[in-house]
Amino acid sequence: MEERNWERIGAFAGIAAVVLSILATFLYPQEPRIDSSAATTLAWVHAHRTGIQAGMILGVFAAGIFVWFVGHLRHELHRAENGSEMLSPTVFGSGIAVGVFAALGALPVALLAFMDAQPGGIQDATLVRMLGDLGQVLYGLGAIMTAVFAFAIGVAVLRRELAGAWLGWLSLVVGVLNAIAVVTSLTFSTYHGAAWGVPGWGAYLGFLVVVLGLAIAMLRGTATSAGRADVVLTGA
């Protein structure tokens, strides 16, 4: 397979990861707030178990495909940096961490759904609370990795290594929102109002826009390079 086709596959991996992530997120209603009772959480799991399990599967696939995209992203950055590797190692390392924590983040809710389907269900309220809190903590750990990834991408884009400047500034904002989400997710053990959810949703949706923008920019770059190659081959 030609290198250009591999490049297209790498770029499409970013689009696929975004689509699967959106499906995984909105396939079932949002989990009850962090300080809800174990009974409320169990009722939510039981009522939406099929959707939760399907969402977790899609989310894991999204994380795996994102890792493929990050590998291609490093290739594009390395080429744009002419081998200097100023930002590509940071983007690659943090991007892999984002994919890993995204997959691990599905674990607590997936376990709740899995155990709910077993004979007898879940009887231990402490276990339910522990798994719910674990999901919150894993989100915070993933958010710091996403912040590093977003900051590195933002600087790279603003250095004209990948896409338009608007995407670079957006990526920096996404990095800030993820940094805020780290603090709120690891310090708020109770509900503090819907307003505190804005940074988290902004961090998540902004991250998806950044990935989608990068993927589209890389696809356009592939098409442009292919057009230039055709001109050379035809002698135009």
Order of alpha helices (4+ residues) and beta strands (2+ residues): alpha-alpha-alpha-alpha-alpha-alpha-alpha-alpha
